[in-house]
Amino acid sequence: MIDSRTIVQQKIHFFPVVGLTIALLAPATPAAPATPPAPVTAIRAGKLIDVQSGKVLSNQIIIIRGTKIESVGANAAVPDAAKIIDLSKMTVLPGLIDCHTHLADLADAEPLNVLQRSAVETAYAAIPNARVTLLAGFTTVRDVGVYRAFNDVAMRDAIARGIIIGPRMYVAGAYVTISEGAGAMTGLPPDIELPLDLRFGVANSPWEVRQKVRELAHRGADHIKILSTGAVLTHGSNPKSIEFTPEELRAAVDEAANFGLRVEAHAHAAEGIKNAIRAGAASIEHATLIDDEGIALAKQHGTYLDMDIYDEECIQSSGNTPADFLQHDRDLAEAQRRNFTKAVRAGVKMTFGTDAGVCPHGINARQFAFMVKYGMTPMQAIQSATVNAADLIGHSELFGSIAVGKSADIIAVNGDPLADIHELENIQFVMKEGRVYKQGD
């Protein structure tokens, strides 16, 4: 006999069977386990660089719940259970962003050396690049191309899943380049055919460009890298040559827009720079020989210039740089730096991009001093690697400043980088998405 109290405590399902109603007793569904509350952290910041206003705030408290910033202010209430991080003797600023890196490639002066390793070996060898970049204070990067297609997609996803540590990555998937062009693996005999992943992005007409963009979008690219001129670090190339036509560049931008993607254009030569700006590229990478018309066009179109004005030091000082690369590079560095100064004075939008991989990974911050030397204020240099970079990538709502609702990407230095920009070369504290990766040496 069923006790009435038992029936009350259980679910009752009724099924009609031959005109009768039978009550079947089913056990109650157990309640789902409660989700543990997100950890809460309170950072006491002695000085906080507010990159949005361009001001320095004193004695600020940053409350972080889980991965997000919950509140910021001098009087922010600290929850009882919060973990306290005392940075009251330090200068705190948003995690830095490098808009021109090559984390997923081998850092080698000779690109043909990639042929000595399998794709798997290359991927494993690149893992330390991500770690040292994050620990140098760069919590986000825009990775702008790999010789082995989609190694960068795999690295991005491995970081996002917590398999390896590194910055948040936005990746290109592969270079879109003409045959034997600036983004191609060149310098080989004509009877050697490269595997697909080493020639994936080759395109030679507007429709081939569209096809490559479609494939890259399908396979996980976050943006499109196209090469409008020759290159310094490519065998048989000429940085002053024009490669893709205006029609091909427009096809890339138009097709990328269909997938919600932006295009960055590698360009050294003045005409190639202007072709890419007119086509609608979001940024010009290097912009080495940009002329007055190009500067005016960039300002008119709101195009960012992403000028790697430090890596000349590494190209010239490396004992392994091939002789033809040194020849390509001759006289370009000073021209690029002069043009950087002109662009800054003209008020063109600028971002921070180092071409990391040309110089060793992890020393990205050395470029800040060069940006200041050639015309930026320290605040402008920092903004180029925070709010400006976030805007170029298209995710200002997620990172680029220390503000309510944004990802808790926070770094700190001992001194004042506005007084001595070299302070950014010695990051003491790194937090990404609320997790501390570095705290003191």
N, C-alpha and C positions, 0 to 999 in steps of 0.2 A: 504493500500500500504506500502511495506517495504522500509524504508529509506536505501539508499545504504551505508551510514556510519555505520548503524547497522550491515549489513552483513559483512563488513570488520572486525568488532570487534568480530565476533563470529565464532566458528568452523562450518564448512559446511560438512555435510555427504550426499553423493549422493547414491540413491538406484534406480535401474532400475525397473520400474513398467509398464508392458504391453507396452514395447518399449519406454516408456517415462522416462526421468530423473527428479526426484523430489528432490529438495534441502530442507533438513530439518535443521533447525537452532537449535544448542545445545549450552547451556551456556558454557562459557570457564571454564576449571577446575581451581579452586582457588589455588593459590600458597601455598605450605606447610609453616606453620609457621617456622620462622627462629629458629634454635637451639641456645639457649643462650650460650655465650662463657663460657668455663670452668673457674672457679675462679683461680686467680693467687696469690700465697703466696710467700713471700721472708723471709727466716730465716737467721738472722745474727748470726753465730756461733762463739763464742770466741775461742773455741778449738773444733776440729772435729777429732774423732778417725777414721782414714782410716784403716779399718780392712783388706782390701785387701793387702795393702803395709806394714801394721804393724807400721805405722807412725802416728804422731799427727800433724795436720795442724792447723795453726792459722788464725783467722779473715777470715773465709770462708762465702760465701753467697750461700745459696741453694735456687734455684728457683723451685717452684712446680706449675704445671699447672694441675688442676683437681686432679687426684689421683697419678700422676707420677712426678718423678723428671726430670726437663727439663735441668737444668744446675747446676754445682757446681764449685766454684772457688773463689779466692780472688777478682777477678775483674768481676765477673758475673754481667751483666747489669740487673738492677731492673726495670721491666716495670712500667709505670706511675700508672697504676691502681692496682698494687700489694698491698695486705695486708702485713704489716711488722710485723714479730714476732721477738722480740729482745732477743736472747739468748747469747748475747755477753759476758756475765759474767759467762757463763756455759760451761760445756763439753757436746758436742753433739755426739751421736753415733747411729748406726742403731737399730731399734727395736729388742729386744731380742727374741730368739727362744728356747723353751724347747722341746726337742725331746722325752720326756717320761712323759706324763701327763695322768690323768684320770678325765677330767673335767665333763664328763657326768654321772659319778657315784657318789654315796653318799660318802662323806669323813667320813668313819666310821671304827673304828678299828676292828669291827666284821662284816664280809661280810654277814653273815646270817640275819642281820637286814634289808637287802633289801627286805626280804620276808614280812616285816611288812607294806610295802607300795605298792600301785599299780604302774604300769608302768607310769601312768600319774603323780602320786604324786612324783615319783622319778625324772621324767623329770623337773617338776616345781622346786623341791628342789635343783636341780643342777644348775639352772640359775645363782645364785650369783657366782658360781665358775668361770664362764666365765668372768664376770665383774671384779672381783678382780684381776684376772690374767692379763687382759689387762691393768688395772690401775697400776699394778706393773711393767709395761714396757715390757711385753711379747706380742708382736703383732702377733706372729705365734706360734702354738704348733702342735706337732705330738701326737695325742691322741691314746694311744696304747691298747685300749680294755675296754669293759664294760661288766658287768655281764648281764644286760638286753640288748640283741642284738639290735643294731641300734639306741639306744638312742643318740649315738654320731653323727650318720648321721643326725638325726633330729636337734640336737644342731648346728652342722656345718651349715646346711642349714638355720636355723633361724637367725644365725649371718650374713650369706652372704646376706640374704634378708632384713636385718636391723630391724628385729622383736625384737631381743635382742642385747646387745652389748657384744663383746668379741673378742678374738684373731682370726685370720684366722686359721681354723682347718683342719688338715689332719687326717683322722680317719680310724680305723681298722674294725669297724662294730661289731666284736665279737672276743673273744679269740678262737683260734684253739688249742684244747687240747685233750688229751686222756681221756677216761672215768675215773672219779674220780681223774683227774689230776690237775696240778698246776693252770689251768684256769677254773676249774669246780667249781660249787657251791656244796661244800662237807660238811660233818658233819651232814647229815640228815639220818633218818632211811631208810632202803632199800625199804620199802613199800610206800614211798612217791615219786610220780613222779612229777618232776618240769614241769612247762609250757615251751613251745618251746623256748621262748625268753631267758630263763635262762639255756638252754642246747644246744643252737643253734650250737655251734662250735665243739661239740664232734665228734671225728673221730678216727678210730682204724685200719686203714690200708692205704697204699699209695693211693688207689682209693677213699677211703672215704675222705682223705685229699684233693685230687683233687676236689671232689664234693663240699666240703665246700668252697674251694677257688673260685670255679666257682660261687657259690651262693652269696658269699660275694662281688665278683666283680660285679655281676648283680645288687645287691642291694645298690651299691654306695660306697663300701670301697675304700679308697685311697691307702692302703697298707695292708699287711697281718701280723698279730701277731701270732706267733706259740711258744709254750712252750716246750723247749727241755729238761728241767729238772724239778725236784720238786721245790716247792716254800716255802718261809718263811711264807707268810700270807695266807695259805690255810690249813684248818683242815685235818689232816691225811696225810699230805705231808712230804717229806724229801728233803730239798734243794740239798742234795748230790746225789740224785737218778737220773737215766737217764730215760727219758720218751719216747718221739718219737725216733724211730730208724733212722739211717742214710738214709734208703730208703724213709721213710715217710718225712723226712726233705727235701730231694732232690725233692720229688714229689711236696711239697709246693712251693719251689723256682721255679721249672720248670713250674708249672701251673700258678703261679702268673705272670711269665714273659710273658706268652701267652696273658695276659691282660694288659701288661705294668706296672705291679705293683711290688714293692720291698717287701722283707720279713725282718722283725726284729724278732730275736729269744731271748726270755727270757731264760737265762741260768746262773745257779750258779756253778754247778759242772764242773770241768776241762774237763772231757771227753765230756759232753754235749755241752760245748762251742766249742770244736774242731770239733765235729760232725756238728754243725751249720755253722761254718766257711767253712769247706770243702764242705758243701752242697750249699754254695753260698749266705748265708744270708748277707744282706747289713749292718746289725749292730747286735751286741750282747748287749742285755739289762742286766744290773747288772754286768756280767762278774766277779762275786765275787771271785771265786777260780781259775781264769785263771793261768795256769802255764807257764813256759818258752817256751815250745813248742807252746802253744796257742798264746802267744804274738808274736812269730816268724811267726806263720801261719796268724795271723791277719795282720801283716805288709806285708807279702807276697801277700795275697789276697786283700789288700786294704780295709779290713773290719773295720768299725768304732766300737769303744767301747763306749757305752753310760752308764757310771757308776754313779749310784746315791749314792754318798759317803756322803751325808748329812743326809738322812732320818733315819739313825740309831738313831739319837738324838730323833726323834719323836716316834719311835717304843718303845724305852726304857723309855721315860719320860711320855708317855700316861698312865693314870690310867685305861684305858679301854682295853688295849691290852690283848687278851686272853693268858693264861699261856702257851699253846702249841706253840703259835707264838713266845713268848719270848724264849722258849727252842730252837726252830728252829734257831733263830737269834743269839744265844749265840756264841761268838767268830768269827762270820762272818764279823763283821764291820771292825775290825782291819786288818783281812786278805785282805778284799777288798781294804782298803786304802793302804796297802803295795803294792798290785798288781797294783793299780792305779799309784803309784809312778814309779814302774818298767816299766809300759806301756808307761808313758810319757817319761821316759829316753830313751826308745827304739825307740821312734819316731813313735809309732802307731797313726793312725788317731783317734781323740777323739771328741765327741760331748757332749753337755750339756743336761743332762736328770735327772730329780729330783724324778720321781715317785710321782708327786704331787697328793695329795689325801691321801697318807700315812702321809705326813705332811699337815697342813692346806693349802688350796689354797691361793695364793697371797704372800707367803713368799719364793717363788722359788729362789730368788736371794741370799738367805743365803748360798746356796751351793758354790757360787763363792769363798768365803773365804776359804772353805775347799779344793777346787781345787788348790788354791795358796799354802795353807799350805802343801799339799801333792805333790808339785813338779812343778806345772805350773807357768809360769810368769803371771802377770795380763793380758797382751796382749793375751797370749795363751788361758786363760780362757774366755776372751771376744770373741775371734775368735771361740772358741768351740760353742758359743751360737749365732753366726752370720754366717760367711762365711761357716764354717764347717757344721753347722746344715742345712743351705740352700742346700748345696751339697748333704747331706744325704737324705733329703726329695726329692731332684730332681728338685728344682726350683731356682737355682742360678740366673736365668735370671729375676726373679721376686722380690726377697728380699734377705736380708743377708748383704747388704752393702749400703752405700749412694752413688749412682752412677746414671748417666744419663740413663733414660729409666726404672728405677726400681720403684717399688711402694714406695710412700712417707711414709715409716714406720720409724719414727724418735723419739728418746727419748733424754732426757737431765738430767744431775745431776748438783748440785751446785759445787761440788769439782772435784777432779781428780781421777778417779777410777784406773788409772795406779799407783798412789801413795798410794791409800787406796781403795782396792777393795770393802770394805764395803759401799762405796758411791752408789753402784748399788742397795743397799737395800732401798734406799730412792729416787726413781725416781720422779722428779719434773715436767717433761713435757712428754706427750705421744701423738704422732700423728700416726694414722694408715690410710693408703690410702688417705692421704691429709687432713683428718679430725682430729681436736684437741679434745682429750678426757680428757686431764688433763693439767692444766697449773698452777703450784704452789699449795701449800697446802690450 
